[in-house]
Amino acid sequence: MSELRSRIGGELAPAMRRFGSSVDLDRRLVDEDIAGSMAHATMLGETGILSPDAAAALVGGLKEIREEWRDGTFSPGDDFEDIHMAVEARLVEKVGPVGGALHTARSRNDQIATDLRLWMRNKLEEMDSAVTALMEAILTRVDGDGHILIPGFTHLQRGQPILLGHHLLAHIWALSRDRERLGGARSRVDACPLGSCAMAGTSFPVDRDRTATLLGFGSVMENAMDAASARDHVIETVSALAILAIHLSCMAEELVLWSSSEFGLVELDGSYASSSSIMPQKRNPDAAELVRGHSGRSTGALMGLVVLLKGLPLAYNRDLQEDRFHLYTAVDSTLICLEVLRGVYATLGIRADRYEETLVGDPSLATELADHLVSKGLPFRDAHDRVARLVARLDADGRGLDDLSPNELSTLDSDLGRAELTVLLDPREATNRKRSRGGTAPEEISRQVGLLRETLKGKTGNPE
């Protein structure tokens, strides 16, 4: 009979043993579980709850188990309920009955809460590095290709000419906010639950500040019940990852569109694309499509967590075993998407001349004409209406804005000459005029690049 079934008696049904075991979910947490146990054993010895010799034996045995785990000689199966019991059982095998003293003044409830926070803290650092790497890859493209002229779109219809750097910077600013969100989540993960026990604390004279310090936590969770049961930091983290995944999906969707024959702006490197099994001419943007598809995983993980947690009473409930599944799904998916997109942007082929000529006289320059009329004193709504009617006539005739007849030009503005019209309808000059803060003018792009490079120096994406 299992040592944890004294109150209940008998053994678990085989199906329940498999169903209830969290060992497979816990395998990622073995290093963190052992680190938490070593800190706990050290504190027990320092406070006199255990003798120095007993504490030293526990720490020494745990170090050996950690090495066994890393070299593969310790690999518990689902005959254990969780990884905590597997580690403790192996510790007893190594150091004898004193191994059972390790669980003094703690519960599996505060133990798993600590393990998970340690793991999340490390993964959030890794996530920040991955987001930073993607930002730097796109910034490199802004430096090299930011001058390329492209149409800017709203409703997937041409709106106004912009520079490619302006478009890419919009993505980088979104990623910068993702870093801030992840940094905020990490700050709330960085609190130690260890020593809270199951829910009520302990009568032993534990030093929770000491274990928090040994584990590198920034603070200690103040309420034992909250410490054992809180999972809002998991929801917050997965929520930040879901928002990040949406941003990555947006980038991926654009790469799919831009690589099509209809857009013809970019070409994915062969290391991130594939051909068709039947159509030999195809160059499919697989990497971008997979990133777009993966974005649903983080969103699904967030919904799974919310549903899992919404009806649970305090304190610990076995349902919480499932939180790791959703967390791991979001973390794994987001990390690989970040890595793949970084590679895509680093190797992306871009046609610099794709829109340079076709945007001249394009209807997307209509706002330039309206703004010109406003500069001559016409109210914007009147200017907008006048240019809209003109564009409608030109469109019906299959003509562009640069095909205005002398009569149409004089009707639009009697003082507007052909030379001045040519300047107004030059798409590159149009981008140069957008010097307002955040605009597409080259000097504004350079200013934003400087600001973003400053954010990359910080851990959370906040400018100093």
C-alpha positions in Angstrom: 0.0 0.0 0.0 1.3 3.5 -0.9 2.6 5.5 2.0 0.1 8.2 1.2 -2.9 5.9 1.5 -2.9 5.2 5.2 -6.1 7.1 5.7 -7.9 5.6 2.7 -6.5 2.1 2.6 -6.0 -0.2 -0.4 -4.3 0.7 -3.7 -5.4 2.9 -6.5 -7.0 1.2 -9.5 -4.5 0.9 -12.3 -6.4 3.3 -14.5 -6.6 5.8 -11.7 -2.9 5.5 -11.1 -2.2 6.4 -14.7 -4.9 9.0 -14.8 -3.7 10.7 -11.6 0.0 10.6 -12.2 1.5 14.0 -13.1 5.0 12.6 -13.6 5.0 13.3 -17.3 3.9 16.9 -16.8 6.4 17.3 -14.0 9.5 16.1 -15.9 10.3 19.6 -16.9 10.4 20.6 -13.3 12.9 18.1 -11.9 15.8 20.6 -11.7 13.5 23.2 -10.0 12.0 20.6 -7.6 15.5 19.6 -6.5 16.6 23.2 -6.2 13.6 24.0 -4.0 14.3 20.9 -1.9 17.9 21.8 -1.4 17.0 25.3 -0.3 14.4 23.9 2.0 16.8 21.4 3.6 19.4 24.1 4.0 16.9 26.3 5.8 15.8 23.4 8.0 19.4 22.9 9.1 20.1 26.6 9.7 17.0 27.1 11.8 17.7 24.0 13.9 14.5 22.2 12.8 16.9 19.5 11.5 20.4 18.8 12.7 23.2 20.1 10.6 24.3 16.5 9.7 20.8 15.6 8.6 20.5 18.7 6.5 23.9 18.1 4.9 22.9 14.5 4.1 19.7 15.7 2.4 21.5 18.3 0.3 24.2 15.8 -0.6 21.7 13.2 -1.7 19.7 15.7 -3.7 22.8 16.8 -5.6 23.5 13.2 -6.5 19.9 12.8 -7.7 20.2 15.9 -9.8 23.2 14.4 -11.6 21.4 11.1 -12.0 18.5 13.0 -13.6 20.8 14.9 -15.9 22.7 11.8 -17.1 19.5 9.8 -17.5 20.0 7.2 -14.7 17.0 8.6 -12.7 13.8 8.5 -14.8 10.7 8.0 -12.7 7.5 6.5 -14.3 3.8 6.9 -13.6 4.0 4.4 -10.7 4.7 7.6 -8.7 1.9 10.1 -8.2 4.2 13.1 -8.9 7.8 14.0 -9.3 8.0 15.2 -5.7 7.3 11.7 -4.4 9.7 10.2 -7.0 12.5 12.4 -5.9 11.8 11.8 -2.2 11.7 8.0 -2.7 15.0 8.1 -4.5 16.4 10.2 -1.7 15.4 7.7 0.9 17.1 5.0 -1.1 20.3 7.0 -1.1 20.5 8.4 2.4 18.1 6.2 4.4 15.2 7.1 6.7 16.5 10.7 7.1 15.3 11.3 3.6 11.8 11.3 5.0 12.6 14.4 7.0 12.9 16.5 3.9 9.2 17.1 3.9 9.2 18.6 7.3 7.4 22.0 7.3 6.2 21.9 3.7 3.5 20.4 1.5 3.3 19.3 -2.0 1.1 22.3 -2.5 3.7 24.9 -1.8 6.3 22.6 -3.4 4.7 22.6 -6.8 3.8 26.2 -6.6 7.5 27.0 -6.0 8.7 24.6 -8.8 6.4 26.2 -11.3 7.4 29.8 -10.4 11.1 28.9 -10.7 10.5 27.3 -14.1 8.4 30.2 -15.3 11.0 32.7 -14.2 13.6 31.0 -16.3 11.3 30.7 -19.3 10.2 34.3 -19.2 13.9 35.3 -19.3 14.3 33.0 -22.4 11.1 34.5 -23.9 12.4 38.0 -23.5 15.7 37.0 -25.2 13.7 35.5 -28.1 11.5 38.5 -28.5 14.6 40.8 -28.4 16.3 38.6 -31.1 13.2 39.0 -33.4 13.1 42.7 -32.8 16.8 43.0 -33.7 16.3 40.9 -36.8 13.5 43.2 -38.0 15.5 46.4 -37.0 18.3 45.1 -39.2 15.9 44.9 -42.1 14.7 48.5 -41.4 18.4 49.6 -41.5 18.9 47.8 -44.9 15.6 47.9 -46.6 13.6 50.6 -44.7 13.8 53.0 -47.7 11.8 50.7 -50.0 8.6 52.3 -51.2 5.4 50.2 -50.7 1.7 50.9 -50.5 0.2 51.2 -47.0 -3.0 49.3 -46.6 -6.2 49.7 -44.6 -9.0 47.1 -45.1 -6.4 45.4 -47.3 -6.9 48.2 -49.8 -4.2 50.7 -50.8 -4.3 53.7 -48.5 -1.2 55.8 -48.8 2.4 55.3 -49.9 4.8 54.5 -47.1 8.3 53.2 -46.6 8.8 49.6 -45.7 10.7 50.7 -42.6 7.6 52.4 -41.3 5.6 49.3 -41.7 8.2 47.1 -40.1 8.6 49.5 -37.2 4.9 49.1 -36.4 5.5 45.4 -35.7 8.6 46.2 -33.6 6.7 48.6 -31.4 4.1 45.9 -30.8 6.8 43.4 -29.8 8.2 46.1 -27.5 4.9 46.2 -25.7 5.0 42.4 -25.5 8.3 42.6 -23.7 6.7 45.0 -21.2 3.8 42.6 -20.6 6.2 39.6 -20.2 8.3 41.7 -17.8 5.3 42.6 -15.7 4.3 38.9 -15.6 7.8 38.0 -14.5 7.7 40.5 -11.6 4.6 38.8 -10.2 6.0 35.3 -10.8 9.1 36.3 -8.7 7.6 35.6 -5.3 8.4 32.6 -3.2 5.6 30.3 -1.9 7.9 27.8 -0.2 7.2 27.2 3.5 3.5 28.0 3.2 2.7 24.3 3.5 -0.8 23.1 2.4 -2.7 26.3 3.3 -2.3 27.3 6.9 1.5 27.7 7.4 3.4 25.7 9.9 4.2 25.6 13.6 7.9 25.0 12.9 10.1 28.1 13.1 10.8 28.2 9.3 12.7 31.1 7.8 10.8 31.8 4.6 13.0 34.8 3.7 16.0 32.5 3.8 14.6 30.0 1.3 13.4 32.8 -0.9 17.0 34.3 -0.9 18.5 30.9 -1.6 16.3 30.4 -4.6 16.8 34.0 -5.9 13.2 35.2 -5.4 12.6 38.9 -5.1 9.9 38.5 -2.4 7.9 36.1 -0.3 4.2 35.4 -0.7 2.6 36.8 2.4 -0.5 34.6 2.7 -0.1 30.8 3.0 -3.5 30.0 1.4 -2.8 32.4 -1.5 0.7 31.0 -1.9 -0.5 27.4 -2.3 -3.5 28.1 -4.6 -2.7 31.2 -6.7 -2.4 30.7 -10.4 -3.3 34.2 -11.7 0.4 34.5 -12.5 0.0 31.6 -14.9 -3.0 33.1 -16.5 -1.2 36.5 -16.8 1.8 34.9 -18.5 -0.3 32.8 -20.9 -2.4 35.9 -21.7 0.8 37.9 -22.5 1.9 35.0 -24.7 -1.5 34.9 -26.5 -1.2 38.6 -27.3 2.3 38.0 -28.5 1.1 35.1 -30.7 -1.5 37.3 -32.2 1.2 39.8 -33.2 3.3 37.0 -34.7 0.3 35.8 -36.6 -0.2 39.2 -38.1 3.4 39.3 -39.3 3.0 35.8 -40.7 -0.2 36.7 -42.6 1.6 39.6 -44.2 4.5 37.5 -45.3 2.0 35.0 -46.9 0.4 37.9 -48.8 3.6 39.6 -49.7 5.1 36.4 -51.1 2.2 35.8 -53.4 2.5 36.5 -57.1 -0.2 39.2 -56.7 1.9 41.2 -54.2 5.3 40.0 -55.3 7.1 42.0 -52.7 9.1 39.3 -50.8 10.4 35.7 -51.2 11.0 33.4 -48.3 14.4 31.7 -48.3 14.4 28.1 -49.3 15.2 27.1 -45.8 11.8 28.4 -44.7 9.7 27.4 -47.7 8.7 24.2 -49.5 7.5 23.1 -52.9 4.3 21.3 -53.8 4.0 17.5 -54.1 2.3 17.9 -57.5 2.9 21.5 -58.8 6.7 21.9 -59.3 6.6 25.7 -59.7 5.3 26.3 -56.2 7.3 28.0 -53.5 5.0 27.8 -50.4 5.6 30.1 -47.4 5.4 27.2 -45.0 7.2 28.9 -42.1 4.8 31.9 -42.1 1.7 29.7 -42.5 2.8 27.5 -39.6 3.4 30.5 -37.4 -0.1 31.7 -38.3 -1.5 28.4 -37.4 0.4 28.0 -34.1 -1.0 31.3 -32.8 -4.2 29.4 -32.0 -2.4 27.2 -29.5 -1.6 30.1 -27.1 -5.2 31.4 -27.4 -6.5 28.0 -26.8 -4.2 27.5 -23.8 -5.5 30.8 -22.3 -9.1 29.7 -22.7 -8.2 26.3 -21.2 -6.7 28.0 -18.1 -9.5 30.4 -17.6 -12.1 27.6 -17.7 -9.9 25.4 -15.5 -9.6 28.0 -12.7 -12.9 30.0 -12.9 -14.8 27.8 -10.4 -12.2 26.5 -8.0 -12.6 27.2 -4.3 -9.6 28.0 -2.1 -7.1 26.4 -1.5 -5.4 23.7 -3.5 -7.5 21.4 -5.8 -6.3 18.6 -7.9 -7.6 20.3 -11.0 -4.5 22.6 -10.8 -2.4 19.7 -12.0 -3.7 20.6 -15.5 -2.3 24.1 -15.4 1.1 23.0 -16.6 -0.3 21.4 -19.8 -1.7 24.8 -20.9 1.3 26.7 -19.8 3.8 24.4 -21.6 1.7 24.5 -24.7 1.8 28.3 -24.8 5.5 28.6 -24.0 6.6 25.9 -26.4 4.6 27.2 -29.3 5.6 30.9 -28.8 9.3 30.1 -28.5 9.5 28.1 -31.7 7.4 30.8 -33.6 9.8 33.5 -32.4 12.8 31.5 -33.5 11.3 30.7 -36.9 10.2 34.3 -37.6 13.6 35.6 -36.7 15.1 33.3 -39.2 12.6 34.3 -41.9 13.2 38.0 -41.5 17.0 37.5 -41.4 16.9 35.6 -44.7 14.0 37.3 -46.5 14.4 38.4 -50.1 12.7 41.8 -50.8 12.1 43.3 -54.3 13.3 46.9 -53.7 11.7 48.1 -57.0 8.4 46.4 -56.8 6.3 49.5 -56.3 8.7 52.3 -57.1 7.1 53.1 -60.5 3.6 51.7 -60.1 2.8 54.0 -57.2 3.4 57.1 -59.3 0.0 58.7 -59.9 -1.7 55.9 -58.0 -5.1 56.7 -56.4 -3.4 56.1 -53.0 -2.0 59.7 -53.5 -5.4 61.2 -53.4 -4.9 62.4 -49.8 -2.0 64.5 -51.1 -4.3 66.4 -53.3 -6.8 66.9 -50.6 -4.1 68.1 -48.2 -2.9 70.5 -50.9 -6.4 72.0 -51.2 -6.6 72.4 -47.4 -3.3 74.2 -47.5 -4.9 76.7 -49.9 -7.7 77.4 -47.4 -10.4 74.9 -48.4 -12.0 73.0 -45.4 -10.9 69.4 -45.4 -14.4 67.9 -45.8 -14.9 70.0 -49.0 -11.4 69.1 -50.2 -12.1 65.4 -49.5 -15.4 65.6 -51.5 -13.8 67.4 -54.4 -10.9 64.9 -54.8 -13.3 61.9 -54.2 -15.5 63.1 -57.2 -12.4 63.6 -59.3 -11.0 60.1 -58.5 -14.4 58.5 -59.3 -14.3 60.1 -62.8 -10.8 59.0 -63.4 -11.5 55.5 -62.2 -14.5 55.3 -64.6 -12.2 56.3 -67.4 -9.4 53.9 -66.4 -7.0 56.8 -65.8 -4.7 57.7 -62.9 -4.2 60.9 -61.0 -1.2 61.8 -63.2 -3.6 61.7 -66.2 -5.5 64.9 -65.3 -6.4 67.0 -68.2 -5.6 70.8 -68.1 -9.3 71.5 -67.5 -9.5 69.0 -64.7 -6.4 70.4 -63.1 -7.6 74.0 -63.3 -11.0 72.9 -61.9 -9.3 71.2 -59.0 -7.0 74.2 -58.3 -6.5 77.1 -60.7 -3.1 77.8 -59.2 -1.9 74.2 -59.4 0.6 73.8 -62.2 1.7 70.6 -63.9 5.2 70.7 -62.2 3.7 71.1 -58.8 1.2 68.3 -59.5 4.1 66.1 -60.4 5.7 66.7 -57.0 2.4 66.1 -55.2 2.0 62.8 -57.0 5.5 61.6 -56.4 5.0 58.8 -53.9 8.5 59.1 -52.4 8.0 62.9 -51.9 4.7 62.0 -50.3 6.5 59.9 -47.7 9.1 62.6 -47.2 6.3 65.0 -46.2 5.0 62.8 -43.4 7.3 64.3 -40.8 4.8 64.3 -37.9 5.8 62.3 -34.9 5.4 58.6 -35.8 5.1 59.4 -39.5 6.7 57.5 -42.4 9.3 60.2 -43.3 12.9 58.8 -43.3 14.0 61.1 -40.3 11.0 59.8 -38.3 12.0 56.2 -39.1 15.5 56.9 -37.9 14.2 58.5 -34.7 12.1 55.5 -33.9 14.9 53.1 -34.6 17.0 55.0 -32.0 14.2 54.8 -29.4 13.7 51.1 -30.0 17.4 50.3 -29.7 17.3 52.0 -26.3 14.4 49.7 -25.2 16.4 46.7 -26.2 18.9 47.6 -23.5 16.3 47.1 -20.8 14.9 43.8 -19.4 11.3 44.7 -19.8 11.2 46.8 -23.0 10.8 50.1 -21.0 13.0 53.0 -22.2 15.3 54.2 -19.3 
